[in-house]
Amino acid sequence: MSSQRHAILPPGSEPCVWMSAGLVSYKLCDRDFDCEGCPLDSALRGEAPETGTEAGEATTSGGWDFPSDRTYARGHLWIQPRPGNTGGVRRVGLDALAAALLGACRRVRYPSVPRALARGEPFCELDLGVGRLSLAAPEAGRLEAVNDGLANNPTSALAEPYDAGWLVEVSVEDETTGRPWLSAAAAREQSELDLRRFRRGAALRMLVSQELGPVLADGGARLTDLRQMVGPVAYLELLRDLIH
């Protein structure tokens, strides 16, 4: 199937992800990009609506875990006191939405430790294979330690984000400064909104792209992975807007 021109969208309407990919000729989204409940999305992926998907696909946040024993940042990080620690040292890692959307991690890079961290200063860099994603400190503090286990098993940051895949340990003088942290319930709600925003951004990028080309993989298999549908460079840009 070759790329095609789409009909002009009515004012205020949003293109379906599959229309933007060229797999259907014309379909507007009437679900605010709530793809998990869309029968068309399920049919095109060859799955029942409740079936789980792999990272990078039109994933649902309904089954994602947001443990209540920690707090969360809007950039999709979590923080909690280090186990057995009473000195103010806290662990930081990726939340479930970040782990699902990233999909792959080849290497985790760190600055030298220990070191002071200003709010917004990068403390970690993830090599995703298609580019690097920097993570910034959501609160000022001191970088005390990094997870050495990720050197040999970087995928643990995505496969076990709340346990063995933690990223760094930091000491924070006042965790409430600026109140960047969310409860587990608030983080889940924010993730649902961010997932829809992510899908909307992906659909619009595919719609305006002049270089998308065919949307079928070799042999005619449907492309259901947004990383393939959008392209690695555009997908990385979408990630950077959401996860930081």
N, C-alpha and C positions, 0 to 999 in steps of 0.2 A: 504494500500500500504506500502510495506516495503522499507527501504533504499536500494540503489543499487549502484553498481560501475559505474562510467561514463567512456566513452571513453577518451583516452588521448587527451588533447587539443592541437591544432596546436600552434606553437610558436607565441607569440604576440596576441593570441585571448583571449576573455573574455567570461566566461560562463553567459548565461541568468540566471536571478534570479530564474526563475521557473525550469530550469534545475538543478541548485544547490540544490533546495528544493526537487528534485526528482519527480516533478509533470509531467515533460516531460523528455523523455529519453535522448535527445540530441538536444540542441539549443544554438547557440552562439549569443552573443549580437552584432548587427551591427548598433546600434543607439547610442552608447556611453552612455548607460543607460538613455536615454531620454524616460522613460517608458510611459509617458503620451501620446505619439504619436504612441505607438506600438499596432497594432491590436491584437497580441497574448496576451499581458498583459490585454487589455480590455476584451477579450473573456474569459480568465481564471478567471477574477474577476466578470464576468457576467454583465459588464457595457459597455455603449457606451464610446468612448474615451473621450468625453467632460464631462462625469458625475463626480461629486465631490466624494471624498473618505474621510474616517475618518482618524484620526491621526494614524500613524504607517503603513498605507498602502502605495502603490506606488503613492505617492501624487505628484501633479503638483504645481510648484511655480508660474504658470502663473496668477492665481487668487489671490495670496497672496498680502497683503497690506504692503507697505513700505512708510509710510507717509513722506512727504518731509519737515515737520516742525521739524525734528530732524536728528541727525547723528547716524551712526552705527559702531560697532566694528566687527572685523573679527571673534570674538568668539560668534557672534550672540546676541549681546546686543545693546540697543539703549540708547542715552542720549539726554536730552533737558532741557532747563531752567525750573525750577519749575514755574507753573502758578502763575502770579502776583508777582514773586520774581525778585528783582534787585540786590541781594547781592551775586550773583555767585553760588547759590545753584542749583544743577541740579538733575533731576530724571533719574533713570536707570531702564530698564526693558528688557524683552526678545523680540527678533524680531519674525516675523511670522514663519520663518522656525523652530526656536527652539521650539516655542509653538506647532507647528504641529507634530514634531517628538517626543517630550517628551510624549505627549498623556495623562499622568496622573500625578498629584501632590498631595500627601497626606499631606505634611507638609512643611512649609518654616521655616528654622532655621537661626538665625542671631547671630553674635557676640554682645558683649555689645556696646552700643552707648552712647555718641559720642566717636570716636576713630580715630586715624590717620591710613591711608591706604597706603601701598606701592604698586606700580604697580605690578600686578600679585598676590597680597595677597587676599585670599578668603574673600568675604564680605557677602556671602549668600550660603546656602546649601539647595537643594531641595530633599525631600524624595519622590522617585518615586514608592515606593512599592517594587521594585526589587533591590533597592540600593539607594545610595545618590550621587547626582551630585553637585559638588562645582563650584561656579562661582567666577572668579577672577577679581579684579579691573583692567580695561584696562588702567587706568591712576592713578597716585598718587594723593592723596587728603585726605579728612577727611569725614568719615561716620557720617552724621548729624542726620539722622532719618531713620526708617524702616516703611514699610506699615503694620500697625497693623491690617488692614482689612483682610489680608491674614491669620491671625490666625484662623478665623472662616470660611474662604472661600478660601483655598489655590488654588483651581482650577481656581480662577479668574486670576492667573498669566498666565494661558494658554488660557483661554476663552476670556479674555480682556487684552491682554498683553500691549496694547498701552494706556489704560485708567485706569480703577480701579485696574488692575493687576500689576501696577508698583511695583518694588521691594524695592528700597532704594533711599534716597536723599543724595547726596554728594556735597561737595564744592571742586572745582578743581582750583588750582592756575593758571594753564595755560593749557587749554584744547588742545592747539595745540602741546604741547610737545610730540615729537615722532610721531605725526600725525597718531594715530591708527584708526582714525574715517573715515568712508566712507559716501558718499552722498547716498540718497535713491536709485538712479539709480544704483550706484556702488554696493550697498548692495544687490539689487535684482539680479544683474549679479553674484555676489559672491555666493549667495544662490543657484542659479541654478547649478553652478559648484560644490558646496559642496554637493548638493543633489545627483548628479550623482556619486560623490566620495563615498558618503554614501552607495548608492545602490551597487556600485562595491565592497566595503568592505563587505557588507552583502552577496553578491553572493559568494565571495571567501571563506568567513567563513563557509557558508553552504556546499560548495564543499569539503572542507578539513575536515569537522567535522566527527568524528568517533562516535558521540553520538547523532546525530540528530534523528534517529529512524523514525517512520512513519510520513508522512507529511499530513495525513488526520486527521481531528478532529473526535471525537466520532460520529458515525452515517454517516461517509463518507463525511462530509462537507469539502470543500476546505479551506485550511488555506491561507488567503489573508493578514493577519497582519504580518508584518516582525518581530514583537516582538515574535510571536509564532514560526515563521519559523526559525529564527536565534537562539532563546532561550534568556531568560531574561539577563543572565550574559553577553553573547556576545553582545547583543543589548546595554546594558549599556556601554560597552567598546567603541562601535562605537559612542555613544552619547558623551562620554568624549573626544573623539578625535576631535569632531566637535564643541561642545558647551562648552564654558569655560570663 
